[in-house]
Amino acid sequence: MSIGERRPGVTGGDDEAARLDAVLPEIDWSIAPVGATFSRFRAPSGELAVVALGDPRDPRVVLVPGATGSKEDFYLLAPILVAAGYYVQSYDLAGQYESADAGPARPGHYTYDLLVADLVAFLRDGGPAHVLGYSFAGILAELALVDHPELFRTLTLLTSPPEPGQAFRGMRVIGWLSWFLNGRQGAGLMIWGIVTNKNKVGPARLTFVRSRFALTRRSSVDDIVGLMKHVPDVRARIAGIGLPVLVATGDHDLWPTHLHAANATALGARLAVYSTGHSPCETAPNQLARDMIALFRESESR
């Protein structure tokens, strides 16, 4: 999920990254950062829309957006990583935004196998990378990692579902309701919350997230919500791989912080908590980049 929310307050005392995040300007999310290049990647599911920023000779970072999201969700985060010496790529998931034509043969469903195969193919094409999975995409990254650890340098799980199984059950406020909704009903509730701006994003952000629904296939959102009610538990396998892992979340995320903390413990991961909600890549990019780069440096020093 990628819905955005109000900007975070300053935390961490004399923390320059937090101060920068507190004064983030409103941006037009349809305008790419200077130097961005766009392409199409032929994945198993079809052609995926890709954006890249930085020098391809630098260490690679792949940022994967979640359900109803897109590569544009990282337009504040990516330039910070590039300035630190990294090459950053992102792509729209099959069925989402400018990758809307990619997906299963019709009739068919968007499955874990289909979406993970796309991620694995994308990583193989450019070589091992530091990977961030945002919300639902964190599940995809975990599943790709356990079968293909050679493609990962580090893993960052950004506000990803912290519990396996029925992942919505621990959500704040509506967790109990998720037991009674199927994939399409749950997707409808999520989309309604986004288009009615329940998270109080700024006008430019709201305009952009609403506009994406003109392209995103509703069936892909329905299927993804259904998949999130059946999340495989691969945490012990990830912990056994020993890869540097970061669990990053906001203290007002959709899931409470104690669940993210327990997930980090199960994964053998670091935990970072920011004074924001479900979308730190949009509202706390300087703090998130700081912690990701520290993770990258740990991997590179091994």
C-alpha positions, 0 to 999 in steps of 0.5 A: 500500500502506498497512500502517504500521510501528513508530514512528520514532526521533528524528532531525535533532538539535534538530528539534522535528517529529522530537521530536513524532513520537518521542512520538506516542500510540497512537490508535484509528484508527476515531475521526476527528479532532475537526471531521471531516465525512464525505460521498460523492462520485459519481465515474465508478466509483461513490460514494467515501467522503470525509472532510474537515477544516478550512475549505473557504475555505482552500487545498485539500489532497487526500490519496490513500491506497494499496492496502489503505489508506483515508482514515483513514491520514491522521488524524495528518497532516490536523490538522497541515495544518489548523492551518497553514491548509489544508482537507484532504480524502481519499477511499477508492479505488474497491474499497477499504474504504468505497468498496468498491461503486465500481469497474468494471462486472462482470465488469471490472477496476480499471484506471489509466483508471478510478482516475485518472478518479476522482481527476481528477473529485474534483479538478475538483469542488473546484478545484486542490489540493496533492495527496499520493499515498501508495504506489500512489496516487502513480502515479495522481497522476502520471498525473493530473498529466501530463494535467491540470496545472491541477488541481495546485498541488503534488505529494507522492509518499509512499513511492510506487514509485520505478521505472517498469515492474515496480515491485516489482523493486527492493523489499528482500528480495522484489524477486526473487520479484515476477517469479514472482508474478501480481497475485493471488499478489502481493496474497495475499502483501501481505495476509498480511504485513499481517494477520500484523503483519510490520511490528509496528504497535501493537494499535490500528493492527493491529485497524483495518487487519485490520478494513478487509479485511471491506469491501475487495474482494479483486479491487481489490487483485489488480488494483492489484498487477497494475497495479504491474507495469506502471507508465508512465514519465511522469517527464520529462513531470512534470519538464517541467511544473515543478510543485513536487514532493516525494518523501518516504520512510522510510529503512526503506521497502519500496524502498531510499532510493537508488531514491527519490533517483534518482526525485526526481532524474528528477522534478526533485523535493525528497527527504525521508527520515525515520527510519521505514518505509513509512508516514510519514503514520502514524509521522512526520506532524509531519516530513512536514507540515513538509516538505509545508507548505514545498512549499506555501509555495513554490508559493504564493510563485510 
